[in-house]
């Protein structure tokens, strides 16, 4: 899991959360877990796109955008490299 502060390099959001799962089922479970936990504290996604079947689910919470990838899809798109000028807040391997 990676938390990037993208404020210095973009106006689309303040933070990106980038995480991955080993299977489509894990991607769906991660996304659902995030949605459920945030909903319990009154935070709802503005938009969700993608599906576990595609290997990438994006959840837009306004100032925070969550990307949940299949491991190989995450490597292919390599958002960490694309947003390399953003500041890394948290990296969990």
N, C-alpha and C positions, 0 to 999 in steps of 0.2 A: 504494500500500500504506500502511496506517495501523496503527500499534500503539498501543493505548490501555491505560493503567493504570486498570482499573475498581475496584481495591480500595477506594478511598474511597467509592464509590457503590453497590457491590453485593457480595453474598457468593457469587454463582454461579460466579465465577472471579476470577482475578487480572488477566488480560490478555485483550483481544480483538485479533485480527489481522483486518483487513478489507482484502480485495483484490478486484480484478475483472479479468475477461477480456473480450475483444471477441466471443467466440463460445462456443458450448457446448463445442466441442472444446478451446478454451483453458482453460475452467473445469475440465474433466476433467483436462487435462494439469497444471494448477497443483495441483489437489488430489492427484493421483497423485504429483507431484514432492515435495510436502510429506510425504505418507505414506511414500514410499520413503526419503527422507533421514532422517526421524525413526526409522523402523524400523531403519535401519542403526546407529543409536546406542542402540537398545534401547527406544525410546519408541513406544508403541502407542496409538492412539485408544481412548478408552473408548466412544465412540459416534460414528456418522456418520449424518447424515440429509440428505435432499434428493438431487437429481440434477442433472447439468448441464442436462438437458432442462427442468427447472423454473426454471433461472436462478439457483439458490442452493444451494450445498453447505455444510453446516456440519460441522466436525470438532471433537469435544470431546476435549481432552487433559487434562481435569481443571482445572488452574490456568490453562490457555490454551485459548481457544475460537477457532477459525479459521473465518471466513466468506469464502467465495469466491463472488462474484456475477458475473452478466452486468452490463455497465456500466449499462444502463437499469434493471435490477432493483435495483442498488445505489442509484441515484438515487431510485427509488420508495420503498424502505424507509428510506433515509436514517438509518442507524444512527449516523452521526456526529452528527446533530442529537439523536437520541434519547438518546445517551450523552454529550451535550455537557459534562456536569460531570466527566467522566473526564479524566485528564491525558494529553495526547498525548505519547508517547515518541518515535515516529518517524513522519514523513510523507514518503513518496516519491511524487512526482507523475509 
